[in-house]
Amino acid sequence: MSRNYKILVVDDEPTVRTAIGNYLKTFNFSVYEAEDGEEAKQFLGREPLDLVITDVNMPRFDGLQLLSYVREHNPTAPVIVITGYGTIDMAVEVMRRGAFIFLQKPIKLPDLKDQVEKALDMMLDTKVAPSSIRSNVQKEGLIGRLVKSADPAMKELFSIAKVIAPTDSTVLITGESGTGKEMLAQYIHYNSNRTDGPLVPVNCGAIPENLMESELFGHVKGAFTGAIATRKGRLKNAEGGTLFLDEVGELPAHMQVKLLRVLQTKEFEPVGSSKTEASDFRVIAATNKDLEREVEEGRFREDLYYRLNVIPLHIPPLRARRDDIPRLVEYFVERFNREKNCRIAGFADEAMSILHSYGWPGNIRELENIVERMVIIKQAGLVEASELPAKIKNGATLPAAELGGDLPDEGLDFNDEVDKLERRMILMALKRTGGNRNQAAKVLNLNRTTLVEKIKKKKIEV
């Protein structure tokens, strides 16, 4: 980095802040030191700083208070929070308040320097250690939409993901098919200390059972019929990076035993070889199965389950976070307009209401497919409700009593379903009356004032 960056180190332990300061100065950073948050505020008031590194537990004005102060008064400066008394709850709170990263003492100074450089690169909107996969992820933009989700469960999910990303802990991602498990794995990898290394996916459900061992461990020439050359496996290809075991619940029993040994030792033998090889990689696994039930019913090894389930992350289905739908639709419309050379302006209000009310059993993947289909068919203009596939329109009114069916297994939010039904009925009445509120109120047998209040409350654009 050629620019002389100004960094403030805040810690009430003089030896700690001096050690950090002296180390960063060797890389031509200008480093200032403060013994607590009150003194840090004085530095921030004198001149703009590029980055703040702060402890949490300090007298007078602690690190959490300082973090909030920096976000308000010097919002472009990333904040790295360090502590000797960290918990997952504290880490989540720190990330919610806008910290760049949360590090626990004792800190390895080279690791801290790496995080400092990443934070400064982020501030300048530059790429850290770009790779072709990382570039594709950033261009795709879908992860960014999910990270910005307003849903509380999704916000907490990505807060925890960012906290654990720099560690080497094994992660188990669960969720229904199409919820974005692979995207979450990519987010963790590209925010980890292994971002320079490869992210190697293994679809455990797509590889034939008789080829799984060779795919993972590799093989030597002549190991079996057709092995005409020595070939490295996925474990070796993941050296220095991350191994992503997608649909790990599909692993056959004999491979579960072998994978367990690899996770314990990071050593393996290629097929046909007696020589033990090693590989340094992190493991992120994903599944749409209930692995605890699979263990109870004898289809998945209990010891392997606990080896994988070090940090569990669950992605909720799309029907549980419907407020994400408009943001995702907007993204997919932009993407497919660009790819298909179309000019779709978006979805009409009633069409969007139907998308909002549909159950989305295929989750984000199904939504993506529907938007792509509508962009290709419509080519330009607004997608109207009448143009949506019958499956989407017929499945959009969710209350089970109206459909004559049973409640979904996971239950539903009564107030939420009533709210969505009201919204759809109001939109239909407004469409029929050309937006005339008086006539729409008569169609719905409502007082005009009541209808107007509902329109305001639901933020319906007329």
VENGIPE-V740193 format. One record per helix or strand of 3 or more residues. SS is the DSSP state (H for helix, E for strand). FROM is the first residue (numbers start at 1). LEN is the number of residues. If there is no record, write none. Layout:
SS,FROM,LEN
SS,FROM,LEN
This chain:
E,6,5
H,14,12
E,30,5
H,37,10
E,51,5
H,63,11
E,78,6
H,88,9
E,101,4
H,109,15
H,132,9
H,142,6
H,152,14
E,171,4
H,181,10
E,199,5
H,209,9
H,234,4
E,242,5
H,248,3
H,253,13
E,267,3
E,276,3
E,282,6
H,291,6
H,302,7
E,311,4
H,318,3
H,322,19
E,343,5
H,349,9
H,363,16
E,380,4
H,385,3
H,390,5
H,400,4
H,414,19
H,437,7
H,448,10
